[in-house]
Structures are given as structure tokens and as C-alpha cells.
Amino acid sequence: MKIVIFGGTFNPIHNGHVRVVSHIHDKLKPDRLILMPDHIPPHKPADSLLPDIHRLNMCRLAVSEIPGVEVSDYEMGIEGKSYTVNTLEHFKSLYPSDELYFVVGSDMLKSFPRWYRSDRISELATLLCFSRTGDDGEELEKSAQRVKDELGTRCILLGCEPAQVSSTAVRAMLYSKSNSGGMIPVKVEEYIHKNNLYNFDKSRYNRYVQYLRENLSEKRFTHSMNVADEALLLAGLNDCDLDKAYFAGLVHDICKEIPFDKQLELVKRSEFPVDTVELNAPKTYHGIAGAVYLKESFGVTDTEVLSAVRYHTVAKGGMTTLEKIVYIADLISAEREYPGVDEMRECARRDLNLGMYEAMKFSVSYSCAHVRTIPACTLAAYNEYTSYRLSLEKSDK
């Protein structure tokens, strides 16, 4: 018999997973196809992992219409990390004469030589490898040849069309938009909403929302809400604190519409450095003023949040993930419609640093076109992310 095991966190299971399962079922026709949710994955943090029962139930719902597919809770009954070799040893002891196959994505195949007991895994099973992005076919073939040469690993490359989706992206969408954008099976999404999973409670910030509603124009208020949502999405994609990202995005323009002289009074009390270029550019005051106002009027003391608000207009070198997120969320929020914003939005969601390059290029070009001075901190950020962009070009050659 041919027994195929497809392991993963499935946090949550998405359409890409289901597509792989369907392809294996239709093309390889295994005698048993087992979906195996991890208990504690050995290769990624388990902080955001849902309880086992929910991931099991979602897997069962996702493959309920594919005949013959099993969902196993075997790894969830084992203490400690879910090492693949232990699972394969278990099934080999149960079915010593059968052929075992283990499913991996292209990213996992690349790191396979570093897996715990990868040599023994190679003896126990044949790897079934699928592309996650569709443009990594050549790299997938190289990885398969490498593990074959180094470990004698048997690999079969699956030809199924990949879905441009990841569990990380699904979670980020659910946190920010409360829906997956069609990235997961309908039954799974219904289960998630019914059980209030992957939920971010925005009501905790109602005090600030009410203040902004009363003190900002309707246009600026809408922008602030959209930046908060985009910051939340980017935080989910980049393992950043969701609360800090949402809050900083929400209040980033809290001082945007007060008079410049009042902003300047706040700027002069800033604990963050302010150079003469910024002092001579009133349109940049509101970020600096906002950080001071949040501390003095609302008692906000989180320096990460305050710094993200302070630098959201000018950026700086060596930005934290939170600072990058608020900076770029301000430029790509949902109501933005300037030429190139869709491309910048897609880029930022795919690679935050590459998105920062596009954002800095846009900001510096805009300043030059409108004959505006550029603070040293902005130029430092531009140089840093341009260097990142150039490093990508070199690695592609």
C-alpha cells in the first residue's frame, strides 16, 4: 500500500493545502492519505497556534468532500515537539511492508538537510514536494537533487498549481478584515467565525476612536481608521505586536489638524531628536507633536508606539518593524488612489523591506518634485532600503 502523510500546523488550513491534497488524491491515488496537524511544530514558534481541537476540526471540514482523506490526531497525543521522524517511525511500525510518502513544500525541502534525523526520514519515506509560489520550480529541482546527493532522499515533484496563499496571510486578513478574502474553504471560515477564532478586539480602542471622530475631519478620520486596519494586516504578516500596530496606526495623525503654532509648541517638548530641516518644515510637525501629545494627554508611555508615530512622516535609518509598518500603512491605506499605490501595496504585503524601498523612493521623489527639503533621517532610510533593493538584485544574478 501507498500511505501519504501531509503534516503541518494548518493554522488555519487554506485553499493551497486543499489543492495539494486534491492533486495527490487524483494523480497519485494513494491507498491512504492522512492529514496530520502538528501538536508543537519543531520549526516555528507556537505562540499563535490555535488549540489542537480547532485545527483538527478545521482540517476535517476542509477535506470533507475529498473521498478517502483521513485527519489524524496522532501527533496531538504526543508530548513535546512533533518531529517528523517519530511520526514516520510510528507508521512504519504499524505498516512495515507499505510505502510511506511525506509531503513538503519547496521552502521545507530547502531546509530539509537541517531537519532532526533527516537521514532517517530519508530511509523511511519518499518526499512529495510541491511549489508554494509557482516561480520556484528551478530552485525546487535543485533542492531535490541536493537532498538526493547528500542524503539519498527520494523525491517526487508534484505538478499541482500552487495557490498564492499562506496561513500567515490568512490570519493577517482575519485579524484586520474579519474575513479571509476567499483564501480558505467556506466551511472553515464559517467555523472560524462561529468560534470567534483569529479575532482582534478593536473595541478596546473605542476611547481613541471617539476622540479622533470628534477632533478630525471626516476625511482624516476615515484615513486614520484605514491606516489602523492596514497596520494590523502588516503586523499579522510580519510577526509584529498586533495591539501596538493597530494603536499606532490609529493615532498616527492625532495632531494633524491642529494649528501649526500649537504643533510647534509640542515639538519643542519632544524627547526625540528634531533637526533644523524638520523645524523649518511645518508639514512634518504633526508626527513629532503627536508623540508628545499622546504621552502628555493620554499617558501613553510605550516608546515603540511613540517612536512609530513620531517617524511616520519622515522615516529614519534602522527602523523597527513597528515603525516600518506605520510608515508604509500611512501611504497605502485603503482610500489612497495615487498612481502606483496598488503596486506599492502588493509589494509591502509581500516583503516589508521592499515595500519600504518603494515607499522611500516615492517620498523622496515627491519631495524633489515639489522642491521640499529632506531631513537627514529620511535620506538615511532611503539609502538603507535602496541598499536592500540592490542586494536583492545581486542575489538574483
Protein Blocks (a to p, Z undefined) as FASTA:
>chain_A
ZZdddddfklacdfklmmmmmmmmmmnopabdcddddfbdckbcfklpccfklmmmmmmm
mmmmmghiacdfklmmpgcjddfklmmmmmmmmmmmbccdddddfklmmmmmmpghklmm
mmmpccddddfklpammmmmmmmmmmmmmnopacdddfbdcddddfklmmmmmmmnopgh
hpacfklmmmmmmnopaiacfklmmmmmmmmmmmpcfklmmmmmmmmmmmmmmmmmnopa
fklmmmmmmmmmmmmmgcfklmmmmmmmpcbdcdfklmmmmklmmmmmmmmmmmmmnopa
bfklmmmmmmmmnopehiafklmmmmmmmmmgmklccehklmmmmmmmmommlmmmmmmm
mmmmmmmmnopacdfklmmmmmmmmmmmmmmmmmmZZ
